[in-house]
């Protein structure tokens, strides 16, 4: 556990025989070495992203006899040296300060040994490059003897930077001791995940503190860099900084807005052209704008932070770079802010404290759950519990699956609801029978629109889900143009046609009309003869006018053979009766023609109304009592039965057609591929069909809902039309 670099050094030391608690017989344990070379903790120089190196100060034993180890006599320092400093850090940083080379004589390593020459410098850089090209993180260890005067200056230094200046002050005393190559192998799943991101239109950029060659080698190893990438795909983050020092110290202490106004005023005073930024309306970036968070006002404590290039320059540079090397915390923030300013949705990963600002700035900050610090985890939006990049890709895939299922749910739900709404609106506008009564429609809304659509939450992802670019979060709606034109609109248009086909088959086959005006009947004497009505009603003349009896005394239906409107038809006459009988849910008036025959009807029961304004209407004779008038009981007329058959067929077509259409809405591929892949849909499908059969064929339920059992032919036609809806939707 701990810093990966420190862990690697400790493991390498153990492999060389330096163990924490015990030695290997030849080398002493690490604990005795600490006592042999006491560490001056107060004078340590910790690592940071600016220095890119760390140093520790150790005391040199006065005599070799103080230790029985060979190690004490294997290093030879100058006689006036009392301490020595061990530096470890970025090779390119330490290369600038070394000026001597160690010299091995008779088994003893002299520090310093001889002066560093140009060939030595070139060899060190070449060895460093060799390690970097193998995707190894380079670490250079250097040693510098310290005399008493150096120690005094170190103790009087006020900061770590001042102490480092003392250590590096005399280059001819600083010797490179060893060059380490640390291999941090990527997980085996990372290259495949990056390739999946590439196909999904997701750009993966690597920001690292390693040197440029190492970053390029790692990037090529995991697939971020490919053969199409040139040298510009990997850069040092210092290229993001201002190199010309254009801004003065004075201008850095004023706000961006004030600096812009000052610049425009100076240009206007010189008679120059209007400034570039003034040519753009508010909120639109002009060339040279400095609106990112890294362009904020600088204070005296921010002297160590670099000045960044303009927003447009950063966007142009960052857009084409895939690997950033030697990154500072502010560089990471600049990269994230620039990408977000370009309209990208940025997810930033990190584990160290230095990553926290960038994680906070990104749209989605992802912290490591194992190696991540508490600061980083608190600054992030998500914590990755397994520290695996592939988990992020899986999360993206899962997010796309969820969004895709939401799209399917919204498309299906709105299609079903708008289809039914258009069907009812057409019934009102055309004056025809409504396919469903309100109670039945609410029941279908719960059974199909609610219980069946919940299965969309468990749909598998489409195969192409990671082969399409990310959607535009600012423009793309859940229900996009393609879904509206090719899924929603066609369904809404053919849904009423199919439903009314089912309704008309049932009602026209047994009644001869679906017009509400004809089906409701009339009190006028000639309406039935002229075909404007299917039932006749009588009434009473009162002081308030004419009062129509709600129940007809005579109905005349056009009944087709087997209820099929395409077959020949005959006239079925029904006359009212005073006999008492029960009309249950499966009562079929067509089978009781003798019960409503005209032979039992007395023509003297009705007559023309006496008042002139009601002369064309039927009125009950004066001797006819209200309780004993011969009428067709409720539910006994052929018109009511024919309407119930049509509405029952419509219910079967709607419920079965909608639940089958959900099968097509579930997948973008052929429905046969997804037929049994979602057990939750299969369960809801079976439940829906069972409830549909129960509503139609259960005597009690059908009686309450004004439905009737269907004949095999009627049910087959309704089911065929439902399958037609599925095929059209497919």
C-alpha positions, 0 to 999 in steps of 0.5 A, spaced: 500 500 500 502 507 498 504 511 493 506 506 487 513 509 485 515 508 493 512 501 493 516 499 486 522 502 489 521 498 496 520 492 492 526 492 488 530 493 494 527 487 497 529 483 491 536 486 491 536 483 499 534 489 503 529 487 507 525 491 512 526 486 518 532 481 516 537 481 511 540 476 507 546 474 510 550 479 506 546 485 507 544 488 513 536 489 514 533 496 513 532 498 520 540 497 521 541 502 515 537 507 518 541 507 524 547 507 520 545 513 516 540 517 520 535 521 516 534 528 517 527 529 517 526 536 518 531 537 512 527 533 507 524 536 500 518 533 499 515 531 492 510 536 488 508 537 481 513 543 480 519 540 483 518 533 480 523 531 485 524 529 492 530 529 497 532 526 503 538 528 507 542 523 511 548 523 516 555 519 514 558 515 519 564 518 522 568 511 521 567 505 518 568 501 524 561 503 526 558 498 522 560 491 520 556 491 513 560 492 507 555 497 505 558 502 509 565 501 506 562 501 499 561 508 498 566 513 499 565 521 500 569 527 500 573 527 507 570 534 509 563 531 507 558 530 513 552 528 510 549 526 503 543 528 500 539 522 495 535 525 490 529 521 486 525 524 481 524 526 473 530 524 469 529 530 465 529 535 471 535 532 475 539 531 468 539 539 468 543 539 475 548 533 475 555 535 473 559 529 476 559 521 475 561 516 480 567 512 479 568 505 481 575 504 484 577 497 487 570 495 489 569 502 492 564 507 489 567 514 489 562 520 490 563 524 486 568 521 482 569 525 475 566 531 471 560 529 467 562 530 460 557 531 454 558 523 452 555 521 459 549 526 458 548 523 452 548 516 454 544 518 460 538 521 456 539 515 451 538 510 457 532 514 459 529 514 452 530 506 452 526 505 458 521 510 456 520 507 449 518 500 453 513 504 457 517 504 463 516 510 468 523 512 469 526 514 476 533 517 476 536 517 483 542 522 484 547 523 490 550 529 493 555 530 498 554 535 503 559 539 508 558 543 514 557 549 510 551 546 506 548 543 512 548 550 515 544 553 509 539 547 509 538 549 516 537 556 515 532 555 509 525 557 510 522 553 505 523 546 501 524 550 495 530 554 498 533 547 501 533 544 494 536 550 491 542 549 496 542 541 494 543 543 487 547 549 487 554 546 486 552 541 480 559 538 480 558 535 486 551 532 484 552 524 481 547 520 478 547 513 482 541 509 478 536 510 473 530 505 474 525 503 470 518 502 473 513 498 469 505 499 471 502 494 466 495 496 464 489 491 465 488 486 460 481 489 459 483 496 457 485 496 450 479 492 448 475 497 452 478 503 449 477 500 442 470 499 444 470 507 446 473 509 439 467 505 436 462 508 440 465 515 438 468 516 445 474 520 445 479 517 450 485 522 452 490 520 457 493 525 462 499 523 466 505 526 470 510 521 466 515 524 461 513 524 453 516 518 451 513 514 456 506 517 455 506 515 448 509 508 449 503 507 454 498 510 449 500 506 443 500 500 448 493 501 450 490 503 444 489 510 445 495 512 439 494 508 433 498 508 426 494 515 424 497 519 430 503 523 429 508 526 433 502 532 435 498 526 438 502 527 444 505 533 447 508 536 454 503 540 458 508 546 458 505 547 451 499 549 454 502 555 457 504 562 455 511 562 452 512 569 451 510 572 457 505 577 454 501 579 460 505 583 465 505 582 472 500 588 473 495 586 468 495 579 472 492 582 478 486 585 475 480 581 472 479 578 466 474 583 464 478 589 466 484 587 462 479 586 456 477 593 457 484 596 458 486 592 451 480 595 447 482 602 450 489 601 448 487 599 441 482 604 440 487 610 442 492 607 437 487 608 432 487 601 430 482 596 428 476 594 432 478 588 437 477 581 435 473 580 441 468 586 440 466 583 434 463 577 437 456 578 441 456 577 448 457 569 450 460 568 444 468 567 444 472 571 440 480 570 438 484 571 444 478 570 449 480 568 456 474 565 460 476 559 462 477 558 470 485 557 469 484 564 466 482 567 473 485 573 477 492 571 479 494 573 486 501 573 490 500 566 492 499 564 485 506 566 482 508 558 481 502 557 477 503 557 469 499 562 465 495 559 460 494 560 452 487 563 450 481 559 450 481 558 442 488 556 442 487 551 448 481 548 444 485 547 437 491 544 441 487 540 446 482 537 440 487 534 436 492 531 442 490 524 445 496 524 450 498 529 455 505 528 459 508 532 465 501 534 467 500 539 473 494 540 477 492 546 473 493 543 466 488 538 468 483 543 469 485 547 463 484 540 459 477 539 462 475 546 462 477 547 454 473 540 452 467 542 456 467 549 453 468 546 446 461 542 447 464 536 450 461 532 455 467 530 460 468 524 465 475 525 468 478 520 472 483 520 478 486 518 484 490 523 487 489 530 491 492 533 485 486 530 481 481 533 485 480 540 482 479 537 475 474 532 477 470 537 480 470 541 474 468 535 469 461 534 468 462 527 471 468 526 476 470 519 477 475 517 483 478 511 484 475 507 490 481 503 492 487 507 491 483 514 491 484 519 496 479 521 501 479 528 498 479 525 491 473 521 493 469 527 496 470 531 490 468 526 485 461 524 482 462 517 482 467 512 486 470 506 482 470 501 487 475 496 483 479 502 480 478 499 473 477 503 467 473 497 463 468 498 469 467 506 466 466 503 459 461 498 462 457 503 466 457 507 459 454 501 456 449 500 461 447 508 461 446 507 454 442 501 455 437 505 460 436 511 455 435 506 449 430 503 454 427 509 456 426 511 449 423 505 447 418 506 453 416 513 451 415 511 444 411 505 446 407 509 451 405 515 447 404 511 441 398 507 444 395 513 448 395 517 442 392 511 438 387 510 442 386 518 443 385 519 435 380 513 435 376 516 440 376 523 437 374 520 430 368 516 433 366 523 436 367 527 429 364 521 425 358 520 430 360 513 430 360 508 436 366 508 440 370 502 440 371 502 448 366 504 453 370 509 459 370 503 464 373 498 459 378 503 457 381 505 464 381 498 465 385 497 459 390 503 460 392 499 467 392 492 464 396 494 458 399 501 458 402 500 466 403 493 467 406 491 460 410 497 459 414 496 466 418 490 462 422 495 458 426 496 464 429 489 463 430 489 456 437 487 453 442 493 450 442 493 442 448 490 439 449 497 436 449 500 442 456 501 443 457 503 435 454 509 435 456 516 437 454 520 443 447 524 443 447 531 443 445 533 450 443 540 448 439 538 442 437 531 442 430 529 445 428 522 448 423 522 442 427 524 436 425 525 429 426 518 427 422 515 432 416 520 431 416 519 423 418 512 423 415 509 429 410 513 433 406 517 427 405 510 423 402 507 429 398 512 431 395 512 423 393 505 422 391 504 429 384 507 429 383 503 422 385 496 425 380 498 431 374 500 427 375 494 422 374 490 428 368 494 431 365 494 424 366 487 423 362 485 429 357 491 429 355 491 421 355 484 421 349 484 426 346 490 426 347 493 419 350 500 421 355 503 426 352 510 426 350 513 433 344 517 430 341 510 427 343 506 433 340 511 438 333 510 435 328 515 433 320 517 435 319 519 428 314 515 424 318 515 418 325 514 420 325 507 420 322 506 414 327 511 410 333 508 414 335 514 418 334 509 424 334 502 426 329 503 432 322 506 434 321 509 440 314 512 443 313 517 448 308 522 452 305 529 450 306 533 457 305 540 459 313 541 457 313 538 451 314 531 448 317 526 452 321 520 449 321 513 452 328 511 453 327 504 451 324 502 444 318 498 442 321 496 435 328 495 432 330 492 425 337 490 424 340 487 418 343 481 420 348 477 416 350 470 416 354 468 421 355 475 423 360 476 417 358 483 413 361 480 407 355 475 407 348 475 405 344 479 410 336 478 412 332 483 416 331 481 424 325 484 427 324 485 434 317 488 438 316 490 445 313 485 450 310 486 457 313 479 459 318 479 465 325 475 464 332 476 466 337 478 461 344 476 463 351 477 460 350 471 455 343 473 452 343 473 445 337 476 442 338 473 435 336 466 438 329 469 441 326 471 435 319 468 438 320 472 444 320 478 440 315 477 435 310 481 432 304 477 433 304 478 440 304 486 439 297 490 439 297 496 434 293 499 438 298 501 444 301 506 440 298 512 435 300 519 432 301 524 437 295 529 438 298 536 438 300 538 431 307 540 433 308 532 435 304 529 429 309 525 426 311 522 432 309 516 436 305 516 442 303 511 447 296 510 447 292 513 454 290 506 457 297 504 456 300 504 463 308 506 464 309 500 468 306 495 463 308 498 456 311 493 451 318 495 450 324 491 449 328 490 455 335 493 457 340 489 453 335 485 449 335 489 443 339 486 437 342 493 436 345 493 443 347 486 442 350 488 436 354 494 439 356 490 445 359 484 440 363 490 436 366 493 442 368 486 445 371 485 438 375 492 439 377 490 446 380 484 444 384 487 438 386 493 442 389 489 448 392 483 444 394 488 438 397 493 443 401 487 447 403 484 441 406 491 438 410 492 445 414 486 442 416 490 436 417 496 440 422 492 445 427 491 439 430 495 433 431 488 430 426 482 428 421 481 433 423 473 432 430 475 435 427 478 442 421 473 442 422 470 449 429 474 451 425 478 456 421 473 461 418 480 465 415 481 458 413 474 457 409 474 464 406 480 463 404 478 456 401 471 459 397 476 464 394 480 459 391 475 455 388 471 461 385 478 463 382 479 456 379 472 456 376 473 463 373 480 461 370 477 455 368 470 457 366 471 464 359 472 465 359 476 471 365 481 468 362 481 461 355 483 464 358 489 468 362 491 463 357 491 457 361 486 453 359 479 450 362 472 449 365 472 442 363 466 437 370 463 434 369 467 428 369 473 431 374 472 436 379 469 430 377 476 426 379 480 432 385 476 433 387 477 426 387 484 426 391 484 432 396 480 429 396 485 423 397 491 427 404 487 430 406 486 423 405 493 421 409 496 427 414 491 425 
